[in-house]
Amino acid sequence: MLTKVANQVTLIGRLGDDPDFFGEDGQGARFDLAINSSFMKDGERQERVDWPTIVCWNGLAKSCRQLAKGDRVAVAGVLRTRRWVDEDATHRRVFKITEIHAVDVEFLDVKSRREAKGE
């Protein structure tokens, strides 16, 4: 995982869908990670699921070809924010998109590994 960095994110969760590959020869991969958490509200336990977008590049993106919906992974990365202007440029609506750019993805419970073991 990462060493000491000012902008560091570490998450554990399950893929919400199969990774989406993009760029020349699939040099990039993108997937949403379901992060479950719980908290107390008015004395009752509440559940929450957050869906951060994970982006992987080059060799790390290539290794993500083994991943599928429901696989559990640990991701170490950094936050990146980019801007996007909508199609109706006359309104100049700008959206900020925050993603985690992965530095490392550790496969914790991966379907392809389970199948290889005959589970």
C-alpha positions as CSV (number, residue, x, y, z in Angstrom):
1,M,0.0,0.0,0.0
2,L,1.0,3.7,0.0
3,T,3.7,5.2,2.0
4,K,3.2,8.6,3.8
5,V,1.5,10.9,1.4
6,A,-0.6,14.1,2.1
7,N,-3.4,13.0,-0.2
8,Q,-3.9,9.3,0.6
9,V,-7.1,7.2,0.5
10,T,-7.5,3.6,1.5
11,L,-10.8,1.8,0.9
12,I,-12.2,-1.7,1.2
13,G,-15.4,-2.6,-0.7
14,R,-17.1,-4.6,-3.4
15,L,-17.3,-3.8,-7.1
16,G,-20.8,-2.6,-8.1
17,D,-20.3,-3.8,-11.6
18,D,-17.6,-5.2,-13.9
19,P,-14.8,-2.7,-14.6
20,D,-15.1,-0.4,-17.6
21,F,-12.0,-0.3,-19.7
22,F,-11.2,2.8,-21.8
23,G,-8.4,4.4,-23.7
24,E,-6.0,3.0,-26.3
25,D,-5.7,-0.8,-25.7
26,G,-7.6,-0.5,-22.4
27,Q,-4.9,1.4,-20.7
28,G,-7.5,2.7,-18.2
29,A,-10.0,1.0,-16.0
30,R,-12.9,2.5,-14.0
31,F,-15.2,0.9,-11.5
32,D,-17.5,1.9,-8.6
33,L,-16.8,0.5,-5.2
34,A,-19.6,-0.2,-2.7
35,I,-18.4,1.0,0.7
36,N,-20.7,0.0,3.5
37,S,-20.8,1.9,6.8
38,S,-23.1,2.3,9.7
39,F,-23.9,5.0,12.2
40,M,-26.3,5.8,15.0
41,K,-29.2,8.2,14.5
42,D,-31.8,8.8,17.1
43,G,-30.6,5.7,19.0
44,E,-31.0,3.5,16.0
45,R,-28.4,1.9,13.8
46,Q,-28.5,3.2,10.2
47,E,-26.7,1.7,7.2
48,R,-25.2,3.7,4.4
49,V,-23.5,2.7,1.1
50,D,-21.1,5.1,-0.7
51,W,-20.1,4.6,-4.3
52,P,-16.7,6.2,-5.0
53,T,-15.3,5.8,-8.5
54,I,-11.9,4.1,-8.8
55,V,-9.6,4.8,-11.8
56,C,-6.6,2.6,-12.6
57,W,-4.0,3.1,-15.3
58,N,-1.6,1.0,-17.3
59,G,-0.4,-2.3,-15.6
60,L,-2.8,-1.8,-12.7
61,A,-5.7,-1.4,-15.2
62,K,-4.6,-4.6,-17.0
63,S,-4.6,-6.6,-13.7
64,C,-8.2,-5.4,-13.1
65,R,-9.3,-7.6,-16.0
66,Q,-9.5,-10.4,-13.4
67,L,-12.2,-8.4,-11.5
68,A,-16.0,-8.8,-11.7
69,K,-19.1,-7.4,-10.1
70,G,-19.2,-8.3,-6.4
71,D,-15.4,-8.9,-6.0
72,R,-14.0,-7.5,-2.7
73,V,-10.9,-5.4,-3.1
74,A,-8.7,-3.0,-1.0
75,V,-7.7,0.1,-2.9
76,A,-5.0,2.6,-2.0
77,G,-4.9,5.8,-4.0
78,V,-5.1,9.5,-4.2
79,L,-8.1,11.9,-4.7
80,R,-8.3,13.6,-8.0
81,T,-10.9,16.2,-9.0
82,R,-11.6,17.2,-12.6
83,R,-14.1,19.4,-14.3
84,W,-16.6,18.7,-17.0
85,V,-18.7,21.2,-18.9
86,D,-22.2,20.0,-20.0
87,E,-23.3,19.7,-23.7
88,D,-25.2,23.0,-23.5
89,A,-22.1,25.2,-23.3
90,T,-24.2,28.4,-23.4
91,H,-25.2,27.7,-19.8
92,R,-21.6,26.9,-18.9
93,R,-22.6,24.4,-16.3
94,V,-19.5,22.9,-14.8
95,F,-19.5,19.7,-12.8
96,K,-16.8,18.7,-10.5
97,I,-16.0,15.0,-10.5
98,T,-14.0,13.4,-7.7
99,E,-12.4,10.1,-8.3
100,I,-9.8,7.9,-6.5
101,H,-6.8,7.2,-8.8
102,A,-5.5,3.9,-7.6
103,V,-1.9,3.3,-6.8
104,D,-2.5,-0.3,-5.6
105,V,-5.5,-2.7,-5.7
106,E,-5.3,-5.8,-3.5
107,F,-7.7,-8.6,-4.5
108,L,-9.4,-9.9,-1.3
109,D,-12.3,-12.0,-2.5
110,V,-12.2,-12.4,-6.3
111,K,-14.5,-14.7,-8.2
112,S,-11.8,-15.8,-10.6
113,R,-9.6,-17.0,-7.7
114,R,-12.5,-18.8,-6.1
115,E,-13.3,-20.6,-9.4
116,A,-9.6,-21.5,-9.8
117,K,-9.8,-23.2,-6.3
118,G,-13.0,-25.0,-7.3
119,E,-15.2,-23.2,-4.8
